[in-house]
Amino acid sequence: MSSQVTLEMIYNEIKQINKRLSLVEDTVEGINVKDLPRATVSKQEQAEIKRAVEEMKESQLFLI
């Protein structure tokens, strides 16, 4: 087996790092949003938000 590193391997690794960095940035942004004034949300809106967050979590499993 060859242990040569190719430009494609480096590019793929950088793409993965960028994806992870994006997730970290989104998390930090979410933390900052928590400091904003609270809004009232209906039970239906809460359920929709919860469902959307779960979908995002499931899709992120494939990015990492």
N, C-alpha and C positions, 0 to 999 in steps of 0.2 A: 504494500500500500504506500502511496505517496502522501507525504505530509506537507505538500506545497499549499500555500495560501494563494488563492486567486482573487482578482479584483471583484469578481462576482460574490465570493464568500464575504469579503469585506463590506461590499454594498449591502448584502442581505443582513449582516450584523448591524450595520448602521440604521437600516430600516427598522429593525426590531427595537433598537435603542430609542429611536424617534417615537415609535408607538408608545413605548413605556413612559417616555418623557411627557408625551401628550396626556397620558392618564394621570401623571403626577400633577401637571399643570391644571387639569380639570378638577382634581381633588382640592388643590390650593384655592382655586377660584370658588369652589363650593364652600370652603371654610369661610372665605371672605364674605360670601353672600349671607352666611348665618348671622353676621353682625348687622345686617340690614333690619329695618323695622319688620315686625311680623304682619302678615296679611291673614285674613280669615279665609278658610278654604272649606268648601262643602265636603260632606262625606263621600260623595261621588267623585269629586276632584281628587280627594285624598287617595281613593282607590285607584284612579287612573294614574296618578303620580307613582304610587307604589308599584303598579304593574309595569310602568315604563322603566323604573329603576331596576326592577328584576330582569327585564329584557336586556337592558344595557349590561348588567352584570353577567348574564349568560353569554352575550356576544363578546365580552371582553376576555372570556376564557380562551377564545380562539386566537386572540391577539398576542397573548403572552407566551 
